[in-house]
Amino acid sequence: MDGKLVPGTIPSAGGWYLAPPAPVVPNKKYLAPFEGHWHSAIVPGTFSMRWRPEQNPDGVSMLRNLGYVILEGYFAGSRLEQLQAWTEALFQSEGAEAGREFRTEPGSIRLANLVDKGAVFRELIVDETILAWVQIVLGQRFKLSSLNARKALGDNGVRQPLHCDMGAVPDADGYWVCNTIWMLDTFHQNNGPTRIVPGTHLSGQTPGHEMKDPCDVHPEEIYLQAPAGSVAIINAHAWHGGTENRVPNPRTALHAFYVRRDKPQQQYQKKLLSDDTVACLSPEQRELLALDDPENDRLSANPGQVSGFMK
């Protein structure tokens, strides 16, 4: 792509993608001033530093003002193939028990506690470039809340309600939830991509304050669409949710979810991890998992609401 606005498309930090049927406009009700335009696309560079926020000012503005940014093709190649193979092997081996450490969801199959299930996942959670983007949302002190996989089954006829992760609204200290979506399959408008209402992280509200039924289509929602190997970073206070998969093939992604340090983990990592896993963790991984943090023990042992919509 040449970096110019193409009619009927939506922006990401790496290019332009086909838009959903609804008109694509910023949510003016919530959107902060954005220098008179929405976004100028960035053509992906050939150097790894191109992915970092300090080299990507348009992407930073997008995350701050719209609540999301997409790094197109960030982990394409052998890393994508490895994550695809490990994830699918776990789906096969866990079978009907997949995701039981947390919660199940109609129309999808989940995996939970992935930090405990392979070095490839433990490396993912401490990816320095992705953590630099998370820091823009959460500040310097944050931790992993959970690492899960979600496979939207083919022709599932199910959409998630629009929600904020953990039902969270910003508090006096600011934002406290940030999700990253590692796309193991291409996200396109028919296979159940994530929808998001740009700018709603600025509203200070959850969808239920405005919508009678958060499962309805929001007039300003867009779909996050990108090739396999891309990562979407989402300010998880922005209203978002999975959509119906309308094709026969499933669509799979990993969700590395982070919270501010003074909030509970969605999944209490210290309780879930095996002794063998804990023994092989790096100092950086231990810190991000809050394994040596008594305050996290207090917060996460009985966290209260842990999902934005799953009961």
C-alpha positions as CSV (number, residue, x, y, z in Angstrom):
1,M,0.0,0.0,0.0
2,D,1.2,3.5,-0.6
3,G,0.0,5.0,2.7
4,K,-2.9,7.0,1.2
5,L,-6.5,6.8,2.4
6,V,-8.5,4.3,0.3
7,P,-12.3,4.9,0.3
8,G,-14.2,2.2,2.1
9,T,-11.3,1.0,4.2
10,I,-10.2,1.2,7.8
11,P,-6.8,2.1,9.1
12,S,-4.2,0.2,11.0
13,A,-0.6,1.1,11.8
14,G,0.5,-1.3,9.0
15,G,-1.9,-0.7,6.1
16,W,-5.6,-0.4,5.1
17,Y,-8.2,-3.2,5.4
18,L,-11.6,-3.8,3.9
19,A,-14.2,-2.2,6.1
20,P,-17.5,-3.8,7.4
21,P,-20.8,-2.8,5.8
22,A,-21.4,0.0,8.3
23,P,-19.9,3.4,7.5
24,V,-16.4,3.8,9.0
25,V,-16.1,7.1,10.8
26,P,-14.5,8.0,14.1
27,N,-16.8,8.0,17.1
28,K,-17.2,11.8,17.4
29,K,-19.1,11.4,20.6
30,Y,-16.0,10.2,22.4
31,L,-13.1,11.0,20.1
32,A,-10.5,13.5,21.3
33,P,-9.2,16.1,18.9
34,F,-7.0,14.4,16.3
35,E,-5.4,17.2,14.3
36,G,-8.2,17.4,11.7
37,H,-7.9,13.9,10.3
38,W,-8.3,10.3,11.4
39,H,-5.0,8.5,10.5
40,S,-2.3,8.4,7.9
41,A,-1.4,4.8,7.2
42,I,2.2,3.5,7.7
43,V,3.7,1.2,5.2
44,P,5.4,-1.7,7.1
45,G,9.1,-1.3,7.2
46,T,11.8,-3.9,6.9
47,F,13.5,-3.2,10.2
48,S,12.3,-4.5,13.6
49,M,12.5,-1.0,15.1
50,R,9.8,0.1,12.7
51,W,7.3,-1.8,14.9
52,R,8.2,0.1,18.1
53,P,6.0,3.0,19.2
54,E,8.8,5.5,19.3
55,Q,9.2,4.8,15.5
56,N,5.5,4.9,14.9
57,P,3.9,8.2,16.0
58,D,0.8,7.7,13.9
59,G,0.2,4.3,15.6
60,V,0.7,5.9,19.0
61,S,-1.9,8.6,18.2
62,M,-4.2,5.9,16.9
63,L,-4.0,3.8,20.1
64,R,-4.5,6.9,22.3
65,N,-7.4,8.4,20.4
66,L,-9.2,5.4,18.8
67,G,-8.3,2.8,21.4
68,Y,-6.5,0.3,19.1
69,V,-3.6,-0.2,16.7
70,I,-2.7,-3.1,14.4
71,L,0.9,-4.2,13.7
72,E,0.4,-5.9,10.4
73,G,2.6,-9.0,9.9
74,Y,4.4,-8.5,13.1
75,F,5.1,-12.2,13.8
76,A,4.6,-13.7,10.3
77,G,6.9,-16.5,9.2
78,S,8.4,-19.2,11.4
79,R,7.2,-17.7,14.7
80,L,3.6,-17.8,13.3
81,E,4.0,-21.3,12.2
82,Q,5.3,-22.4,15.6
83,L,2.5,-20.7,17.5
84,Q,-0.1,-22.2,15.1
85,A,1.3,-25.7,15.5
86,W,1.6,-25.6,19.3
87,T,-1.9,-24.1,19.7
88,E,-3.6,-26.6,17.5
89,A,-1.8,-29.5,19.2
90,L,-3.2,-28.3,22.5
91,F,-6.7,-28.0,21.1
92,Q,-6.4,-31.6,19.9
93,S,-4.8,-33.0,23.1
94,E,-7.2,-31.2,25.6
95,G,-10.3,-32.1,23.6
96,A,-13.5,-31.5,25.5
97,E,-11.5,-30.2,28.5
98,A,-10.1,-27.3,26.6
99,G,-10.3,-24.0,28.5
100,R,-11.8,-25.6,31.6
101,E,-9.3,-23.8,33.9
102,F,-11.3,-20.6,33.2
103,R,-14.6,-20.5,31.4
104,T,-16.2,-21.8,28.2
105,E,-18.1,-19.9,25.6
106,P,-20.8,-21.0,23.1
107,G,-19.7,-21.1,19.5
108,S,-16.0,-21.1,20.4
109,I,-13.3,-23.4,21.9
110,R,-10.8,-21.8,24.3
111,L,-7.5,-22.7,25.9
112,A,-6.5,-21.2,29.2
113,N,-3.3,-21.0,31.3
114,L,-1.0,-21.1,28.3
115,V,2.0,-19.8,30.2
116,D,2.1,-23.3,31.7
117,K,1.9,-25.0,28.4
118,G,5.0,-24.2,26.4
119,A,8.1,-22.0,26.2
120,V,6.8,-20.5,23.0
121,F,3.9,-18.9,25.0
122,R,6.2,-17.8,27.8
123,E,8.4,-16.0,25.3
124,L,5.3,-14.3,23.8
125,I,4.2,-12.6,27.0
126,V,7.5,-10.8,27.4
127,D,7.8,-9.6,23.8
128,E,9.6,-6.2,24.3
129,T,8.0,-4.5,21.4
130,I,4.4,-5.5,22.4
131,L,5.1,-4.5,26.0
132,A,6.2,-1.1,24.8
133,W,2.7,-0.6,23.3
134,V,1.0,-2.0,26.4
135,Q,2.9,0.6,28.4
136,I,1.3,3.4,26.4
137,V,-2.1,2.3,27.8
138,L,-1.2,1.1,31.3
139,G,1.9,3.0,32.3
140,Q,5.1,1.4,33.5
141,R,3.7,-0.9,36.2
142,F,1.6,-3.7,34.9
143,K,1.5,-7.5,34.8
144,L,0.1,-10.3,32.8
145,S,-3.6,-11.0,33.6
146,S,-4.1,-14.1,31.4
147,L,-2.9,-15.8,28.2
148,N,-5.6,-17.7,26.4
149,A,-6.5,-18.9,23.0
150,R,-9.9,-18.6,21.3
151,K,-11.1,-20.5,18.3
152,A,-14.3,-19.1,16.8
153,L,-15.9,-22.2,15.3
154,G,-17.1,-22.2,11.7
155,D,-20.6,-21.0,11.0
156,N,-21.1,-20.5,14.7
157,G,-24.0,-18.0,14.5
158,V,-22.7,-16.4,17.8
159,R,-21.5,-12.9,18.5
160,Q,-20.1,-11.6,21.8
161,P,-21.8,-8.6,23.3
162,L,-19.8,-5.4,23.2
163,H,-17.9,-5.2,26.5
164,C,-14.9,-3.8,28.3
165,D,-12.6,-6.5,29.6
166,M,-13.3,-7.3,33.3
167,G,-16.2,-4.8,33.1
168,A,-13.5,-2.2,33.7
169,V,-13.9,1.6,33.5
170,P,-11.0,3.9,34.0
171,D,-10.4,5.1,37.6
172,A,-8.6,8.0,39.2
173,D,-5.3,6.6,38.1
174,G,-6.4,6.1,34.5
175,Y,-6.6,3.0,32.3
176,W,-6.1,-0.4,33.8
177,V,-6.8,-3.1,31.1
178,C,-5.0,-3.7,27.8
179,N,-5.5,-6.7,25.5
180,T,-3.3,-7.9,22.7
181,I,-4.7,-10.2,20.0
182,W,-2.1,-12.4,18.2
183,M,-3.8,-13.4,15.0
184,L,-3.0,-17.0,14.2
185,D,-5.5,-16.8,11.2
186,T,-6.3,-13.9,9.0
187,F,-9.1,-11.8,10.4
188,H,-11.6,-10.8,7.7
189,Q,-15.1,-9.5,7.9
190,N,-16.8,-12.9,7.5
191,N,-14.8,-15.2,9.8
192,G,-15.6,-13.6,13.2
193,P,-13.2,-10.8,13.6
194,T,-13.2,-8.5,16.6
195,R,-15.4,-5.5,16.4
196,I,-14.6,-2.3,18.2
197,V,-16.3,1.1,18.6
198,P,-13.4,3.5,18.2
199,G,-13.0,6.1,20.9
200,T,-15.2,4.6,23.5
201,H,-12.3,4.1,25.9
202,L,-12.7,7.9,26.4
203,S,-16.3,7.6,27.5
204,G,-15.7,6.3,31.0
205,Q,-18.7,3.9,30.5
206,T,-19.4,0.3,29.7
207,P,-21.7,-0.4,26.7
208,G,-24.7,-1.1,28.9
209,H,-25.0,2.6,29.7
210,E,-25.8,3.4,26.1
211,M,-27.1,0.2,24.5
212,K,-30.2,-1.7,25.4
213,D,-28.6,-4.9,24.1
214,P,-24.8,-4.9,23.7
215,C,-25.1,-7.8,21.3
216,D,-26.7,-5.4,18.8
217,V,-24.7,-3.8,16.0
218,H,-23.4,-0.4,17.1
219,P,-23.7,2.2,14.3
220,E,-20.0,3.2,14.7
221,E,-18.4,-0.2,15.2
222,I,-15.6,-1.4,12.8
223,Y,-14.0,-4.8,12.3
224,L,-10.3,-5.4,13.0
225,Q,-9.1,-7.1,9.9
226,A,-5.5,-8.1,9.2
227,P,-3.4,-11.0,7.8
228,A,-2.3,-13.9,10.0
229,G,0.8,-13.0,11.9
230,S,-0.5,-9.5,12.9
231,V,-1.0,-8.2,16.4
232,A,-3.8,-5.9,17.5
233,I,-3.2,-3.9,20.7
234,I,-6.5,-2.7,22.3
235,N,-7.2,-0.4,25.1
236,A,-9.6,-2.8,26.6
237,H,-11.8,-0.1,28.1
238,A,-12.9,0.4,24.4
239,W,-16.1,-1.4,23.6
240,H,-15.3,-4.5,21.7
241,G,-16.3,-8.1,21.1
242,G,-16.1,-11.1,18.7
243,T,-18.5,-11.4,15.8
244,E,-20.2,-14.3,14.1
245,N,-18.0,-16.6,12.0
246,R,-20.0,-16.9,8.8
247,V,-17.6,-19.3,7.0
248,P,-17.0,-23.0,7.5
249,N,-13.4,-22.7,8.7
250,P,-12.6,-21.8,12.3
251,R,-10.6,-18.6,13.2
252,T,-8.0,-18.7,16.0
253,A,-6.2,-16.1,18.0
254,L,-4.2,-15.8,21.2
255,H,-5.1,-13.2,23.7
256,A,-2.3,-11.9,26.0
257,F,-4.2,-9.7,28.4
258,Y,-2.4,-7.2,30.8
259,V,-3.6,-5.2,33.8
260,R,-2.2,-2.4,35.8
261,R,-0.1,-3.6,38.8
262,D,-2.7,-2.5,41.4
263,K,-5.5,-4.6,39.9
264,P,-6.3,-8.4,40.2
265,Q,-5.3,-10.8,37.5
266,Q,-8.1,-12.4,35.5
267,Q,-6.4,-15.8,36.1
268,Y,-4.2,-16.0,39.3
269,Q,-1.0,-17.1,37.7
270,K,0.7,-18.2,40.9
271,K,-2.1,-20.7,41.6
272,L,-2.2,-22.1,38.0
273,L,1.5,-22.6,37.2
274,S,3.2,-25.9,37.8
275,D,6.4,-26.2,39.8
276,D,8.2,-27.3,36.6
277,T,7.1,-24.1,34.8
278,V,8.0,-21.9,37.7
279,A,11.5,-23.4,37.9
280,C,12.3,-22.5,34.3
281,L,11.0,-18.9,34.3
282,S,13.3,-16.0,33.6
283,P,13.4,-13.1,36.1
284,E,11.5,-11.0,33.5
285,Q,8.8,-13.6,33.3
286,R,8.5,-13.9,37.1
287,E,8.1,-10.2,37.4
288,L,5.4,-10.0,34.7
289,L,3.5,-12.9,36.2
290,A,3.7,-11.2,39.7
291,L,4.8,-14.4,41.3
292,D,6.7,-12.6,44.1
293,D,4.2,-9.9,44.8
294,P,2.2,-10.2,48.0
295,E,-0.1,-7.5,47.0
296,N,-1.0,-9.5,43.8
297,D,-1.7,-12.5,46.1
298,R,-4.2,-10.5,48.0
299,L,-5.8,-9.0,44.9
300,S,-6.0,-12.1,42.7
301,A,-6.9,-14.8,45.2
302,N,-10.5,-13.6,45.1
303,P,-10.7,-11.1,42.3
304,G,-14.5,-10.6,41.8
305,Q,-15.5,-9.9,38.2
306,V,-12.9,-11.4,35.9
307,S,-14.7,-11.3,32.5
308,G,-16.5,-8.6,30.6
309,F,-19.3,-10.9,29.6
310,M,-18.7,-14.6,30.4
311,K,-20.5,-15.8,33.5
